[in-house]
Structure formats: structure tokens, C-alpha cells
Amino acid sequence: MAGSEVSTFRSASSAVCALLLTLVQISLVGCNRTQTAVDRSSEPADVPYGTRITFGQGGNSDSYKVSGWSRTEEKFTWSEGTGAELRIPVAATEDTIVLKMRMAALFKSPELPSQPVEIQINGQKIAEWQVGDTAEFVAAIPHDITKLGGVLAINIKTPKATSPKALGLSADPRVLGICCLDLELSKG
């Protein structure tokens, strides 16, 4: 090949390589879009405001539990360890939203007369409760958290969680904080 033919061949080869690289990139972008679409379809749908999420057997809480939860019992689920997390997808709203939780705690007087419980949503502390016998606890969620919608990461902190065995209540060695019966995010 003459020098000008080699130069033309290299230019043509470079153009073909560039075209192939572009086609591969377009193909990869298409694959990523397809994968994203698959990932989104597997996410739970937004939970309509006013829906009760129940934590007993036959309840609907399993798809929202992330970590720190013990096995589901007949009417409730215990938080296990000093923290538990839920992730609940919600729609954007201009309304005021409140979190309602019906729960009880592992306690024994006088050693541990109640369980201190801190609630954080998306990293922002919204409530501090002293939990003992079964009761409903309510906290307003700041509008800046709910106005855009998305996933609410609800963290339940129980720094004094202990075991029934340590309190002399039973042989159960699990470190327990609260037993959650149900939860609701409602407009109010």
C-alpha cells in the first residue's frame, strides 16, 4: 500500500471503530434503561395515606421492614437490638402527615419502668416517647419530609433494649425494645 492509501485506510478504520464504539455505548445505555425499568417495577407501590400497616401474622409489614426486626408473632413484631428500620414509599402531599404507632415495650418495674424510644424519619428526629403498656403514639412529620414524596426511612431507636432473660421475665435471650402492632401515616 502507498502512504496515502495507508492513511486513508487508518482514517476509515478509525471511523469504523468510532461508529462501533458509539453503537456499543447506545446499546449499553439501552440496557441500563431496561434494567432501571425492571428495578422500579420491583419496588413497592406508594402506600396510600390512611393505610394501616399491621405487624402480626397475616399482616402487611414484611415488605417495609429493613433491619432490626425479630420474627413475626401472632399480633405483633418485636424490634430486636437497639434500633429498627422501616422504609415506606409515599406520594408527595401538601397535607400535614402524622405517624401513628400502636406499640408496647419490654419493661419491668422498678428496673426498667418504660422504654425510651426515639423516632427519626429520613435522619430527622420527630419524636421521643416513653413506652410501656400498649398505647397509640402520635407524631407530626415535618412538611419538608413529605412534600416531595418518596421513601420515608423510619428509624426506631431503643437505647435501653434488653432481653427478657436479663430482666428475669423468661429464658428468651433476644435483645428487645418495642413490640409494634400497627402503624399508619395519615393526613391530619
C-alpha atoms as a printed R data frame, in Angstrom:
    type eleno elety resid chain resno       x       y      z
1   ATOM     1    CA   MET     A     1   0.000   0.000  0.000
2   ATOM     2    CA   ALA     A     2   1.146   3.502 -0.757
3   ATOM     3    CA   GLY     A     3   1.403   6.102  2.004
4   ATOM     4    CA   SER     A     4  -1.830   7.847  1.006
5   ATOM     5    CA   GLU     A     5  -3.697   4.509  0.874
6   ATOM     6    CA   VAL     A     6  -2.451   3.598  4.394
7   ATOM     7    CA   SER     A     7  -3.548   6.988  5.689
8   ATOM     8    CA   THR     A     8  -6.999   6.579  4.084
9   ATOM     9    CA   PHE     A     9  -7.254   3.021  5.479
10  ATOM    10    CA   ARG     A    10  -6.359   4.219  9.013
11  ATOM    11    CA   SER     A    11  -8.911   7.053  8.788
12  ATOM    12    CA   ALA     A    12 -11.582   4.630  7.605
13  ATOM    13    CA   SER     A    13 -10.626   2.146 10.357
14  ATOM    14    CA   SER     A    14 -10.784   4.900 12.975
15  ATOM    15    CA   ALA     A    15 -14.194   5.968 11.694
16  ATOM    16    CA   VAL     A    16 -15.474   2.367 11.805
17  ATOM    17    CA   CYS     A    17 -14.091   1.918 15.341
18  ATOM    18    CA   ALA     A    18 -15.681   5.165 16.475
19  ATOM    19    CA   LEU     A    19 -19.008   4.094 14.955
20  ATOM    20    CA   LEU     A    20 -18.815   0.680 16.648
21  ATOM    21    CA   LEU     A    21 -17.933   2.304 19.979
22  ATOM    22    CA   THR     A    22 -20.920   4.650 19.639
23  ATOM    23    CA   LEU     A    23 -23.224   1.712 18.849
24  ATOM    24    CA   VAL     A    24 -21.920  -0.206 21.879
25  ATOM    25    CA   GLN     A    25 -22.487   2.844 24.127
26  ATOM    26    CA   ILE     A    26 -26.019   3.298 22.782
27  ATOM    27    CA   SER     A    27 -26.664  -0.402 23.382
28  ATOM    28    CA   LEU     A    28 -25.354  -0.153 26.946
29  ATOM    29    CA   VAL     A    29 -27.497   2.899 27.656
30  ATOM    30    CA   GLY     A    30 -30.490   0.967 26.348
31  ATOM    31    CA   CYS     A    31 -29.591  -1.969 28.629
32  ATOM    32    CA   ASN     A    32 -29.270   0.356 31.622
33  ATOM    33    CA   ARG     A    33 -32.654   1.888 30.878
34  ATOM    34    CA   THR     A    34 -34.199  -1.550 30.624
35  ATOM    35    CA   GLN     A    35 -32.568  -2.569 33.915
36  ATOM    36    CA   THR     A    36 -33.794   0.600 35.629
37  ATOM    37    CA   ALA     A    37 -37.316  -0.105 34.432
38  ATOM    38    CA   VAL     A    38 -37.099  -3.634 35.870
39  ATOM    39    CA   ASP     A    39 -35.745  -2.320 39.182
40  ATOM    40    CA   ARG     A    40 -38.563   0.237 39.512
41  ATOM    41    CA   SER     A    41 -41.244  -2.337 38.869
42  ATOM    42    CA   SER     A    42 -39.964  -4.441 41.759
43  ATOM    43    CA   GLU     A    43 -40.218  -1.559 44.260
44  ATOM    44    CA   PRO     A    44 -43.328  -1.489 46.427
45  ATOM    45    CA   ALA     A    45 -46.010   0.965 45.307
46  ATOM    46    CA   ASP     A    46 -46.668   4.119 47.302
47  ATOM    47    CA   VAL     A    47 -48.597   3.374 50.469
48  ATOM    48    CA   PRO     A    48 -51.825   5.418 50.379
49  ATOM    49    CA   TYR     A    49 -52.178   7.746 53.362
50  ATOM    50    CA   GLY     A    50 -54.520   6.244 55.949
51  ATOM    51    CA   THR     A    51 -53.421   2.655 55.219
52  ATOM    52    CA   ARG     A    52 -52.840   0.611 58.346
53  ATOM    53    CA   ILE     A    53 -49.663  -1.452 58.263
54  ATOM    54    CA   THR     A    54 -50.017  -4.406 60.623
55  ATOM    55    CA   PHE     A    55 -47.134  -6.313 62.187
56  ATOM    56    CA   GLY     A    56 -48.843  -9.545 63.286
57  ATOM    57    CA   GLN     A    57 -49.132 -12.815 61.384
58  ATOM    58    CA   GLY     A    58 -51.049 -12.278 58.166
59  ATOM    59    CA   GLY     A    59 -50.171  -8.575 58.288
60  ATOM    60    CA   ASN     A    60 -48.665  -6.415 55.568
61  ATOM    61    CA   SER     A    61 -45.469  -5.110 57.209
62  ATOM    62    CA   ASP     A    62 -42.872  -7.521 55.786
63  ATOM    63    CA   SER     A    63 -42.158  -5.556 52.601
64  ATOM    64    CA   TYR     A    64 -41.392  -2.402 54.663
65  ATOM    65    CA   LYS     A    65 -39.078  -3.944 57.287
66  ATOM    66    CA   VAL     A    66 -35.425  -3.269 56.526
67  ATOM    67    CA   SER     A    67 -33.467  -4.239 59.641
68  ATOM    68    CA   GLY     A    68 -33.727  -4.726 63.377
69  ATOM    69    CA   TRP     A    69 -36.907  -6.798 63.443
70  ATOM    70    CA   SER     A    70 -37.439 -10.161 65.098
71  ATOM    71    CA   ARG     A    71 -39.724 -12.876 63.760
72  ATOM    72    CA   THR     A    72 -43.393 -12.003 63.264
73  ATOM    73    CA   GLU     A    73 -45.566 -13.196 66.133
74  ATOM    74    CA   GLU     A    74 -49.329 -13.663 66.255
75  ATOM    75    CA   LYS     A    75 -50.300  -9.999 66.886
76  ATOM    76    CA   PHE     A    76 -47.045  -8.003 66.624
77  ATOM    77    CA   THR     A    77 -43.341  -7.941 65.782
78  ATOM    78    CA   TRP     A    78 -40.589  -7.046 68.253
79  ATOM    79    CA   SER     A    79 -37.769  -4.708 67.380
80  ATOM    80    CA   GLU     A    80 -34.562  -6.605 68.049
81  ATOM    81    CA   GLY     A    81 -31.429  -4.771 69.168
82  ATOM    82    CA   THR     A    82 -31.215  -1.048 69.827
83  ATOM    83    CA   GLY     A    83 -32.664   0.063 66.502
84  ATOM    84    CA   ALA     A    84 -35.065  -0.969 63.771
85  ATOM    85    CA   GLU     A    85 -35.766   0.497 60.352
86  ATOM    86    CA   LEU     A    86 -38.764   0.672 58.060
87  ATOM    87    CA   ARG     A    87 -38.852   2.096 54.521
88  ATOM    88    CA   ILE     A    88 -42.283   3.209 53.350
89  ATOM    89    CA   PRO     A    89 -42.842   4.815 49.920
90  ATOM    90    CA   VAL     A    90 -45.406   7.631 49.895
91  ATOM    91    CA   ALA     A    91 -46.803  10.116 47.386
92  ATOM    92    CA   ALA     A    92 -45.999  13.817 47.526
93  ATOM    93    CA   THR     A    93 -48.535  15.824 49.503
94  ATOM    94    CA   GLU     A    94 -49.237  19.351 50.664
95  ATOM    95    CA   ASP     A    95 -51.221  17.988 53.624
96  ATOM    96    CA   THR     A    96 -49.914  17.629 57.164
97  ATOM    97    CA   ILE     A    97 -48.983  13.997 57.815
98  ATOM    98    CA   VAL     A    98 -48.894  12.267 61.194
99  ATOM    99    CA   LEU     A    99 -47.273   8.997 62.161
100 ATOM   100    CA   LYS     A   100 -49.416   6.811 64.428
101 ATOM   101    CA   MET     A   101 -47.867   3.736 66.018
102 ATOM   102    CA   ARG     A   102 -49.607   1.288 68.329
103 ATOM   103    CA   MET     A   103 -46.967  -0.462 70.379
104 ATOM   104    CA   ALA     A   104 -45.751  -1.639 73.761
105 ATOM   105    CA   ALA     A   105 -42.263  -2.102 75.160
106 ATOM   106    CA   LEU     A   106 -40.197  -4.636 77.024
107 ATOM   107    CA   PHE     A   107 -40.146  -3.235 80.560
108 ATOM   108    CA   LYS     A   108 -40.166  -4.308 84.192
109 ATOM   109    CA   SER     A   109 -40.567  -2.031 87.198
110 ATOM   110    CA   PRO     A   110 -38.566  -0.868 89.017
111 ATOM   111    CA   GLU     A   111 -35.517  -1.886 86.914
112 ATOM   112    CA   LEU     A   112 -36.844  -0.554 83.604
113 ATOM   113    CA   PRO     A   113 -40.238   1.172 84.129
114 ATOM   114    CA   SER     A   114 -40.539   2.134 80.443
115 ATOM   115    CA   GLN     A   115 -38.530   2.028 77.256
116 ATOM   116    CA   PRO     A   116 -37.224   5.331 75.832
117 ATOM   117    CA   VAL     A   117 -37.974   5.392 72.102
118 ATOM   118    CA   GLU     A   118 -36.708   7.920 69.566
119 ATOM   119    CA   ILE     A   119 -38.270   8.150 66.110
120 ATOM   120    CA   GLN     A   120 -36.323   9.553 63.167
121 ATOM   121    CA   ILE     A   121 -37.624   9.965 59.634
122 ATOM   122    CA   ASN     A   122 -35.070  10.455 56.870
123 ATOM   123    CA   GLY     A   123 -32.489  11.268 59.538
124 ATOM   124    CA   GLN     A   124 -34.622  13.928 61.258
125 ATOM   125    CA   LYS     A   125 -35.777  13.321 64.847
126 ATOM   126    CA   ILE     A   126 -39.549  13.742 65.056
127 ATOM   127    CA   ALA     A   127 -40.454  12.197 68.424
128 ATOM   128    CA   GLU     A   128 -39.235  10.898 71.771
129 ATOM   129    CA   TRP     A   129 -41.588   8.669 73.699
130 ATOM   130    CA   GLN     A   130 -41.561   6.695 76.943
131 ATOM   131    CA   VAL     A   131 -43.240   3.408 76.015
132 ATOM   132    CA   GLY     A   132 -44.647   0.889 78.478
133 ATOM   133    CA   ASP     A   133 -48.011  -0.834 78.101
134 ATOM   134    CA   THR     A   134 -49.766  -0.954 74.725
135 ATOM   135    CA   ALA     A   135 -50.817   2.501 73.581
136 ATOM   136    CA   GLU     A   136 -51.005   4.627 70.434
137 ATOM   137    CA   PHE     A   137 -48.210   7.145 69.962
138 ATOM   138    CA   VAL     A   138 -48.566  10.031 67.504
139 ATOM   139    CA   ALA     A   139 -46.047  12.454 65.976
140 ATOM   140    CA   ALA     A   140 -46.348  15.080 63.247
141 ATOM   141    CA   ILE     A   141 -43.984  14.638 60.303
142 ATOM   142    CA   PRO     A   142 -42.428  17.910 59.119
143 ATOM   143    CA   HIS     A   143 -43.799  19.031 55.750
144 ATOM   144    CA   ASP     A   144 -40.320  19.297 54.218
145 ATOM   145    CA   ILE     A   145 -40.066  15.494 54.529
146 ATOM   146    CA   THR     A   146 -43.374  14.646 52.830
147 ATOM   147    CA   LYS     A   147 -43.890  17.445 50.294
148 ATOM   148    CA   LEU     A   148 -41.821  15.696 47.606
149 ATOM   149    CA   GLY     A   149 -42.937  12.148 48.350
150 ATOM   150    CA   GLY     A   150 -40.563   9.216 48.010
151 ATOM   151    CA   VAL     A   151 -39.372   6.707 50.557
152 ATOM   152    CA   LEU     A   152 -39.684   7.535 54.252
153 ATOM   153    CA   ALA     A   153 -36.853   5.857 56.168
154 ATOM   154    CA   ILE     A   154 -38.301   5.430 59.661
155 ATOM   155    CA   ASN     A   155 -35.685   4.616 62.292
156 ATOM   156    CA   ILE     A   156 -36.802   3.471 65.720
157 ATOM   157    CA   LYS     A   157 -34.094   3.847 68.370
158 ATOM   158    CA   THR     A   158 -34.393   1.881 71.629
159 ATOM   159    CA   PRO     A   159 -31.120   2.521 73.506
160 ATOM   160    CA   LYS     A   160 -32.218   0.600 76.626
161 ATOM   161    CA   ALA     A   161 -33.373  -2.518 74.783
162 ATOM   162    CA   THR     A   162 -32.625  -5.626 76.820
163 ATOM   163    CA   SER     A   163 -33.597  -9.272 76.958
164 ATOM   164    CA   PRO     A   164 -36.470 -10.860 78.872
165 ATOM   165    CA   LYS     A   165 -33.798 -13.171 80.321
166 ATOM   166    CA   ALA     A   166 -31.771 -10.232 81.703
167 ATOM   167    CA   LEU     A   167 -34.929  -8.849 83.362
168 ATOM   168    CA   GLY     A   168 -35.824 -12.268 84.816
169 ATOM   169    CA   LEU     A   169 -39.055 -12.449 82.814
170 ATOM   170    CA   SER     A   170 -38.282 -15.576 80.742
171 ATOM   171    CA   ALA     A   171 -35.426 -17.543 79.187
172 ATOM   172    CA   ASP     A   172 -35.683 -15.511 75.940
173 ATOM   173    CA   PRO     A   173 -32.167 -14.127 75.204
174 ATOM   174    CA   ARG     A   174 -33.228 -11.741 72.387
175 ATOM   175    CA   VAL     A   175 -32.475  -8.048 72.999
176 ATOM   176    CA   LEU     A   176 -35.925  -6.484 72.558
177 ATOM   177    CA   GLY     A   177 -37.143  -2.883 72.509
178 ATOM   178    CA   ILE     A   178 -40.731  -2.418 71.375
179 ATOM   179    CA   CYS     A   179 -43.410  -4.690 70.002
180 ATOM   180    CA   CYS     A   180 -45.179  -2.954 67.147
181 ATOM   181    CA   LEU     A   181 -48.813  -3.894 66.483
182 ATOM   182    CA   ASP     A   182 -49.549  -1.424 63.696
183 ATOM   183    CA   LEU     A   183 -48.535   1.833 62.082
184 ATOM   184    CA   GLU     A   184 -50.348   4.410 59.990
185 ATOM   185    CA   LEU     A   185 -49.320   7.508 58.069
186 ATOM   186    CA   SER     A   186 -52.412   9.692 57.882
187 ATOM   187    CA   LYS     A   187 -53.408  13.153 56.766
188 ATOM   188    CA   GLY     A   188 -54.313  15.260 59.654
